[in-house]
Amino acid sequence: MGISKGYVKNASNNKTRGGNKLDKKVLHKISYGLYIISSQGNTKANGQIANAVMQLTAEPPTIAVSINRKNYTHELISTVKKFTISILDKETPMSLIGTFGFKCGRDINKMAHVSCIQSKSKIPIVTDHTIGYIEATLINQLDIGTHTIFIGEVTNTNLLTDSKPMTYEYYHEVKGGLSPKNAPTYLGVQSKNEQHKEEKKNG
């Protein structure tokens, strides 16, 4: 399909470097899900909300997840070299998302508030509002500044329900959810009113 010369000229005027602002809301048009990524240290397990998860290959099955370098889950995955992914359903309450997305596992025991199982990897798997889970062993990682992309070979999977998955668009537009500051899709500082609404929903 052809593009008119006028359109190309206008598009070229959208400067994106040298201090000019990007419209980062465009990035929200990329499709995401909502997941809990978990791992475990010697004495404590932890999990966090993530949206940047994708399958890379089919044979062998590999999966990638982007985690902020400041997060406790990042520390655990880097040490243990294993992680699990719980795929959340559309009915996941904001209280669960609040615990795993807006609180730090260094300060609280997040796993004390949910149902978990252990399977092949022996890493806790959150099963509350979980459609299915994936267990993976770390095989590679890529430093991308604020985040690390952890690449894992899938070692086990299990489908628990036939519920519909939570999408990041549904989380934002229907549930009115916001992005945690350490999320790769964080757009900037929230207003005090937005922060108050999020805290109220999260209990």
N, C-alpha and C positions, 0 to 999 in steps of 0.2 A: 504494500500500500504506500502510495507516494505522500510526501509531506511538502506543503507549499513553501516557497522561498520566504514568504512573509513570516510564516510560523517559525522557520529556522532562525531568521533574523531576530525575532522577539525572544526566542529561547536562549539565544547566545548572549542576550543582555542580562540574564539572570546570573549575576556574579556570585561565586560561592567561595572565593578565597580572598586573602588580603584583608581580613577583618569584616567582610560583608556577611550578613546573617543568612543562615539556611532556614528554610521552613521545615523544621523537624517533624511537624505533624504529618508530612508526607510519609515518613518512616512508619507511622502507625497503620498505614495501609498495607504493610507487609503482614501476612497472616502468621499468627502465633497461637499456641495453646497456653495452658497454665498448668504447672507441674510442681511437685515437691521433690527436690533433690536431697538425698540423705547420705550420710556417711558416719563413720564411728571411729573415735580414738580409743586409747587404752582404757579410759574411765568414763567417757561420755559420748553419747550419740547426738547428732544434730541434723536438722533439715532446714531448707529454705525454699521459698517460692522462686521459680524461674520461668521465663517464657521463651528464652532462646535455646530451644532443643530441636535437634534435627537428626534424622537418619542419614548416614553418609554412604554406606555400601550395603549390599544385600548378602554377599558371600565373600568373606564372613560378614555377618551383620555387625556394623559399627554405628555408634551414635555419638553425637557431640553436644556438649552443653557449655554455655558461657557463664562463668561465675566471677563476681567481683573479687579482686585480690584481697580486699579488706575483710571479707566475710569469713566467719568461723568455719563454714562448710568448705571453703576453699582450702583452709589449713588442713582439715581432716582428709579431704580427697588427695591432697598433695602428699600426705604422710602414709595413708592406708592403701592408696592406689585402687580403691574400689568405691563405687557409688550405686545408688538405686534411684529410680525415677518412678514416682507415683503420678499417674495421669488423672487429673481432677475432673469431676463431672460438673455440669451446669448448675447444679443445686448446691455446690459448695458454699457454705455460709461465710460471710465477711469476717466473722470471728476467727475461723480457721486460717483464712488468708492473712488476717492481721497478725496472728501469732507467728506464722512462718515467713511473712513478708516484711513486717515492720518491727520485729523484736530481735534482739541479738542472743544467739545461743550461748555466748560467754556469760550472759547475765541470768538466763533462766533455762530450765530444762523443758524444752518444747515438747519432747516426746512424752512427758508426763500428762499432757492434755489430750492425747489422741490414742487410738488403737493402732498397734503395730504388730507385724509378724517378722520372723526371720526365715530366710530360705537358703538357697545355695551359697550365697556370698557371706552369710551371717551378718550382713549389714541391715539395720532396721528398715522396714518398708511401711510407710504410713498407708493404712487401708481405709480410713474415714473418707467417704466421698471419692473413692478411687475406682476408676473404671478397670484399670489394669496396671501392672507394674513391669519394670525392666530392671534387671541387674547387669552391671557391667564392670569389667576390669580395665583399669587405665592402661592404654598402650602408647599414648602420645599426648603432648600438650603444646599449646601455642600461646606465647605471651603476646597480648595485644594491648599493652599499656595498663589501663585501669582494670582490665579483665583478663582471665585466662580461659582459653577454649580447651576443655578436657575432652579427649577422644577415647572412648571406651569400646572394647569388644563385648558384645552382648553375650552373657553367659546363661541367662534364664529370663523367661517371660511368663506372664500368666494373665489371662483375661478374667476379671471378676464379675463384671456386669455388662449389660448392653446399653447403659445410659449414654446420653450425648455428652461429648467432651466440652469443657469450658474453653471458649476461645478468648483471646485477649481483648478482642473487640467487644464481646458480650460482657466481659468483666468491666470494661470502661463505660460502655454506653447504656447497658441495662442495670448493672449493679452499681454504677457510679464510682467504680474503684479508681485509685490513683497508682502511679508507679513509685515504688520505693526509690530512695535517693541513689542506692547502689545498683539499681537495675540498668541494663544496657539501653532501655527505652525511656529512661528518665528525661523529661523535657526541660526541667528547670525548677526553680524555687516555687513551692506552693504558697498560695496566699494563706493568711491565718485562718480565714473562713474555711478554705478547703481542708486544712490540717484539722480543724475542729470537727468538721463533718466526718472525716476519716476516723479520727479517734473515737467519736461517738458510735460509729458503725462497728468498730472493732471491739467495743466494750472496754 
